[in-house]
Amino acid sequence: MPRTTALAALLLLGQMTTATAQQFVPIDVASAPDEQRNVFTVQVENDFFNLVGKSDRDYTNGLRIGWLSPALSDLPDGWARLLTLPTFLGEQPVNSVTRRVGISLGQNLYTPQDTETSQPIFNDRPYAAWLYMSVALQSTYKRVDPKTGKAEPVRLDTLQLDFGLVGPAAGGAFVQNNFHRLINDGPANGWANQLHNEPTLDLTFERRWRVGRGIVLDRPKLEYDVVPIVGAAVGNVSAYASAGGLVRIGKDLRADFGPPRTRPALPGSEGFVGEGFAWYLFFGLAGEAVARNMFLDGNTDGNSMRVSHRPFIAEGTIGLALLFRGVRVSFTQVLRTPEFFERDRFDQYASINVAFRY
């Protein structure tokens, strides 16, 4: 196992095994009414939506639909202790936690830059499609604000299991070429060279927490906060450790921890609270130490197209989120540094997310 993969695995396993010694955090039985409702999410990511420099390469399309359950009213004590991961970066102490289960279905598509040729391309990323299902446990930890006496969300943990399929059975050629036909664009002719069929299994953990919250203006009220983010993943699709954060400026920032996005970017928060009007601009930076990326390294058995992934990459994001009467709409522009050595180019794509409570 590569050294970085081993470190990421040890991080996850170490958190889980030491969690039993963590002080028990009771479930918030008086969770907010908003948290007692379902959340449905539709996300589309595509380089066609780029604000500058539209393209049709690299991570070229992602689609995900998701469901987040109402707050769980109970959880067996043993499971609660196992799934409560300890603080490790000076996060605020908490008084309670709201747990919710999420399920989602998604598909990601990856292509080289030259999609006109049908011949194998040995110095660019291979064609690949990934069809997957995710099961997640989201834990929103809360701390009583001494000024208001209310429980304020201060930390969000997401533990997610992804299982699916990479290869022709994931339907990449069918989806991309039919979409191109719809928008009167030429087909991608190299799908015969894509990664072959392989089942996938990945475990991902991510933590977000609030720091540096404050007021920019009183009238009209304008707030800011800083949301650090750390994460790790192990599996045959990807193995990485990541760290970064968001800076947000807007109104009623306690409504969520930032809009969600599909893989390969860091996921966000599915849940959100509040019925009134809220909004925020956000700016983010993150870095990843990468041990494996199937969409660059190729199939696990080594019998596929491949390139050499870079061990360290960075990502920048900028976007806007609007929330009103149980609906959240967000737009995110993403820019990633070169991910493999054969081509020295940046990758960019945009994400549109619509979520509503019911």
LODOGU-924360 format. One record per residue (C-alpha): residue number from 1; residue in one letter; x, y, z. Coordinates in steps of 0.1 Angstrom, whole numbers. Example, Ala and Ser with C-alpha at 12.3 -4.5 7.8 and 13.67 -1.06 7.14 Angstrom:
BEGIN
> nr,rest,px,py,pz
> 1,A,123,-45,78
> 2,S,137,-11,71
This chain:
BEGIN
> nr,rest,px,py,pz
> 1,M,0,0,0
> 2,P,15,35,-9
> 3,R,27,54,21
> 4,T,1,82,18
> 5,T,-27,56,15
> 6,A,-15,40,47
> 7,L,-14,73,65
> 8,A,-49,81,54
> 9,A,-62,47,64
> 10,L,-45,50,98
> 11,L,-60,84,103
> 12,L,-95,70,97
> 13,L,-90,39,117
> 14,G,-73,57,146
> 15,Q,-103,81,149
> 16,M,-128,52,149
> 17,T,-109,31,175
> 18,T,-103,61,198
> 19,A,-139,72,195
> 20,T,-150,48,221
> 21,A,-130,68,247
> 22,Q,-148,100,236
> 23,Q,-172,116,260
> 24,F,-207,106,250
> 25,V,-226,133,231
> 26,P,-263,130,235
> 27,I,-286,132,205
> 28,D,-305,165,204
> 29,V,-341,153,209
> 30,A,-353,188,206
> 31,S,-338,193,171
> 32,A,-350,223,151
> 33,P,-383,218,131
> 34,D,-363,223,99
> 35,E,-342,193,109
> 36,Q,-372,171,112
> 37,R,-380,173,75
> 38,N,-365,156,45
> 39,V,-340,173,22
> 40,F,-339,165,-15
> 41,T,-309,176,-37
> 42,V,-302,178,-74
> 43,Q,-267,187,-85
> 44,V,-252,191,-120
> 45,E,-215,198,-126
> 46,N,-202,205,-160
> 47,D,-173,224,-176
> 48,F,-200,238,-200
> 49,F,-211,261,-171
> 50,N,-177,277,-167
> 51,L,-178,314,-162
> 52,V,-146,318,-182
> 53,G,-130,294,-207
> 54,K,-156,267,-215
> 55,S,-141,233,-222
> 56,D,-149,197,-227
> 57,R,-122,176,-210
> 58,D,-109,162,-177
> 59,Y,-138,161,-151
> 60,T,-164,171,-177
> 61,N,-197,161,-161
> 62,G,-212,151,-128
> 63,L,-248,144,-119
> 64,R,-261,135,-84
> 65,I,-296,132,-68
> 66,G,-297,129,-30
> 67,W,-320,125,0
> 68,L,-312,134,36
> 69,S,-335,120,63
> 70,P,-351,139,91
> 71,A,-332,140,123
> 72,L,-328,106,140
> 73,S,-346,105,173
> 74,D,-325,77,188
> 75,L,-294,56,181
> 76,P,-282,25,200
> 77,D,-256,36,226
> 78,G,-228,14,211
> 79,W,-234,28,176
> 80,A,-235,64,189
> 81,R,-201,60,206
> 82,L,-186,43,176
> 83,L,-198,70,152
> 84,T,-188,99,174
> 85,L,-153,108,161
> 86,P,-132,128,186
> 87,T,-120,164,183
> 88,F,-84,167,171
> 89,L,-78,203,159
> 90,G,-91,224,187
> 91,E,-127,224,177
> 92,Q,-152,239,202
> 93,P,-167,215,229
> 94,V,-203,206,221
> 95,N,-235,198,241
> 96,S,-255,177,217
> 97,V,-256,163,182
> 98,T,-283,159,154
> 99,R,-277,128,133
> 100,R,-292,123,98
> 101,V,-288,96,71
> 102,G,-282,105,35
> 103,I,-285,84,3
> 104,S,-275,96,-31
> 105,L,-270,83,-67
> 106,G,-245,98,-90
> 107,Q,-225,96,-122
> 108,N,-192,112,-131
> 109,L,-175,114,-166
> 110,Y,-139,120,-174
> 111,T,-123,125,-209
> 112,P,-90,136,-225
> 113,Q,-88,169,-243
> 114,D,-89,155,-278
> 115,T,-123,138,-281
> 116,E,-124,136,-319
> 117,T,-99,108,-324
> 118,S,-109,72,-318
> 119,Q,-73,61,-313
> 120,P,-58,55,-278
> 121,I,-41,86,-263
> 122,F,-12,77,-241
> 123,N,-2,111,-228
> 124,D,-36,123,-216
> 125,R,-61,112,-190
> 126,P,-82,81,-200
> 127,Y,-119,81,-207
> 128,A,-138,69,-176
> 129,A,-173,68,-162
> 130,W,-183,61,-126
> 131,L,-218,52,-115
> 132,Y,-221,51,-78
> 133,M,-244,50,-48
> 134,S,-235,67,-15
> 135,V,-247,61,21
> 136,A,-237,88,46
> 137,L,-242,96,82
> 138,Q,-241,133,89
> 139,S,-237,145,124
> 140,T,-243,182,133
> 141,Y,-227,190,166
> 142,K,-242,219,186
> 143,R,-231,242,214
> 144,V,-253,263,236
> 145,D,-247,300,230
> 146,P,-244,316,265
> 147,K,-258,349,251
> 148,T,-290,335,235
> 149,G,-294,302,254
> 150,K,-299,285,220
> 151,A,-281,255,206
> 152,E,-259,267,177
> 153,P,-245,243,151
> 154,V,-207,245,153
> 155,R,-194,213,136
> 156,L,-204,190,108
> 157,D,-190,154,104
> 158,T,-198,133,74
> 159,L,-189,96,72
> 160,Q,-197,83,38
> 161,L,-195,49,20
> 162,D,-195,49,-18
> 163,F,-200,18,-38
> 164,G,-205,15,-75
> 165,L,-190,6,-109
> 166,V,-164,21,-132
> 167,G,-164,11,-169
> 168,P,-187,8,-199
> 169,A,-215,-5,-177
> 170,A,-215,30,-160
> 171,G,-230,44,-193
> 172,G,-206,73,-199
> 173,A,-206,71,-237
> 174,F,-244,69,-238
> 175,V,-248,100,-216
> 176,Q,-221,122,-230
> 177,N,-229,116,-267
> 178,N,-266,119,-263
> 179,F,-261,152,-244
> 180,H,-238,164,-272
> 181,R,-264,155,-298
> 182,L,-290,175,-278
> 183,I,-268,207,-278
> 184,N,-257,201,-314
> 185,D,-221,193,-306
> 186,G,-199,165,-320
> 187,P,-196,131,-303
> 188,A,-167,120,-282
> 189,N,-152,92,-303
> 190,G,-127,76,-279
> 191,W,-150,58,-254
> 192,A,-138,24,-267
> 193,N,-105,32,-248
> 194,Q,-122,38,-215
> 195,L,-113,21,-182
> 196,H,-128,-14,-181
> 197,N,-156,-26,-158
> 198,E,-146,-27,-121
> 199,P,-166,-26,-89
> 200,T,-157,3,-65
> 201,L,-158,8,-28
> 202,D,-146,39,-9
> 203,L,-149,53,26
> 204,T,-147,90,31
> 205,F,-146,112,63
> 206,E,-149,149,63
> 207,R,-151,175,92
> 208,R,-162,211,90
> 209,W,-164,235,119
> 210,R,-171,272,124
> 211,V,-144,297,136
> 212,G,-140,334,134
> 213,R,-177,343,131
> 214,G,-184,380,133
> 215,I,-204,411,121
> 216,V,-192,432,91
> 217,L,-222,456,92
> 218,D,-251,460,116
> 219,R,-276,477,92
> 220,P,-281,460,69
> 221,K,-268,430,88
> 222,L,-238,414,71
> 223,E,-219,385,87
> 224,Y,-187,366,80
> 225,D,-174,333,91
> 226,V,-145,309,84
> 227,V,-151,272,80
> 228,P,-120,249,81
> 229,I,-124,216,64
> 230,V,-103,184,67
> 231,G,-110,150,51
> 232,A,-96,117,41
> 233,A,-106,88,18
> 234,V,-95,52,13
> 235,G,-107,29,-15
> 236,N,-99,16,-49
> 237,V,-113,48,-66
> 238,S,-94,73,-45
> 239,A,-71,76,-15
> 240,Y,-62,111,-2
> 241,A,-59,134,27
> 242,S,-72,170,23
> 243,A,-73,202,42
> 244,G,-87,236,34
> 245,G,-115,260,42
> 246,L,-142,284,32
> 247,V,-146,321,39
> 248,R,-183,332,37
> 249,I,-199,367,37
> 250,G,-236,372,38
> 251,K,-268,370,59
> 252,D,-277,342,84
> 253,L,-247,320,79
> 254,R,-258,296,106
> 255,A,-282,282,80
> 256,D,-256,257,68
> 257,F,-219,249,64
> 258,G,-217,256,27
> 259,P,-233,242,-4
> 260,P,-227,205,-13
> 261,R,-208,195,-44
> 262,T,-202,161,-60
> 263,R,-169,142,-61
> 264,P,-141,147,-68
> 265,A,-144,179,-48
> 266,L,-150,180,-10
> 267,P,-186,174,-2
> 268,G,-207,201,16
> 269,S,-236,200,39
> 270,E,-269,186,26
> 271,G,-290,200,54
> 272,F,-299,236,60
> 273,V,-322,255,84
> 274,G,-342,287,83
> 275,E,-374,298,65
> 276,G,-365,334,59
> 277,F,-342,349,32
> 278,A,-305,341,36
> 279,W,-275,344,12
> 280,Y,-238,343,11
> 281,L,-208,347,-11
> 282,F,-180,322,-5
> 283,F,-144,317,-13
> 284,G,-125,284,-7
> 285,L,-90,269,-9
> 286,A,-80,233,-3
> 287,G,-50,210,-8
> 288,E,-49,173,-13
> 289,A,-22,147,-8
> 290,V,-31,120,-34
> 291,A,-21,84,-31
> 292,R,-45,70,-57
> 293,N,-69,84,-83
> 294,M,-84,56,-105
> 295,F,-94,81,-131
> 296,L,-57,88,-137
> 297,D,-40,57,-124
> 298,G,-63,33,-143
> 299,N,-79,1,-132
> 300,T,-66,-17,-102
> 301,D,-54,-47,-122
> 302,G,-31,-24,-143
> 303,N,-47,-35,-176
> 304,S,-60,-1,-188
> 305,M,-50,33,-200
> 306,R,-33,55,-174
> 307,V,-12,85,-167
> 308,S,10,95,-137
> 309,H,-10,114,-110
> 310,R,6,143,-92
> 311,P,10,136,-54
> 312,F,-2,171,-44
> 313,I,-29,193,-59
> 314,A,-48,224,-49
> 315,E,-83,237,-56
> 316,G,-99,271,-54
> 317,T,-137,278,-54
> 318,I,-159,309,-56
> 319,G,-196,310,-56
> 320,L,-230,323,-43
> 321,A,-258,306,-23
> 322,L,-294,318,-19
> 323,L,-318,304,6
> 324,F,-356,312,9
> 325,R,-386,293,23
> 326,G,-370,259,24
> 327,V,-351,261,-9
> 328,R,-314,266,-14
> 329,V,-298,274,-48
> 330,S,-261,277,-52
> 331,F,-235,282,-80
> 332,T,-199,272,-75
> 333,Q,-169,278,-99
> 334,V,-140,254,-93
> 335,L,-104,257,-104
> 336,R,-79,227,-98
> 337,T,-42,227,-104
> 338,P,-27,202,-129
> 339,E,-35,166,-116
> 340,F,-11,145,-137
> 341,F,24,150,-151
> 342,E,18,143,-188
> 343,R,-2,175,-193
> 344,D,5,208,-175
> 345,R,-30,223,-175
> 346,F,-55,235,-150
> 347,D,-90,219,-147
> 348,Q,-121,239,-142
> 349,Y,-158,232,-140
> 350,A,-189,247,-124
> 351,S,-216,233,-101
> 352,I,-253,241,-99
> 353,N,-271,228,-68
> 354,V,-308,229,-59
> 355,A,-320,216,-26
> 356,F,-354,218,-9
> 357,R,-370,206,23
> 358,Y,-402,186,24
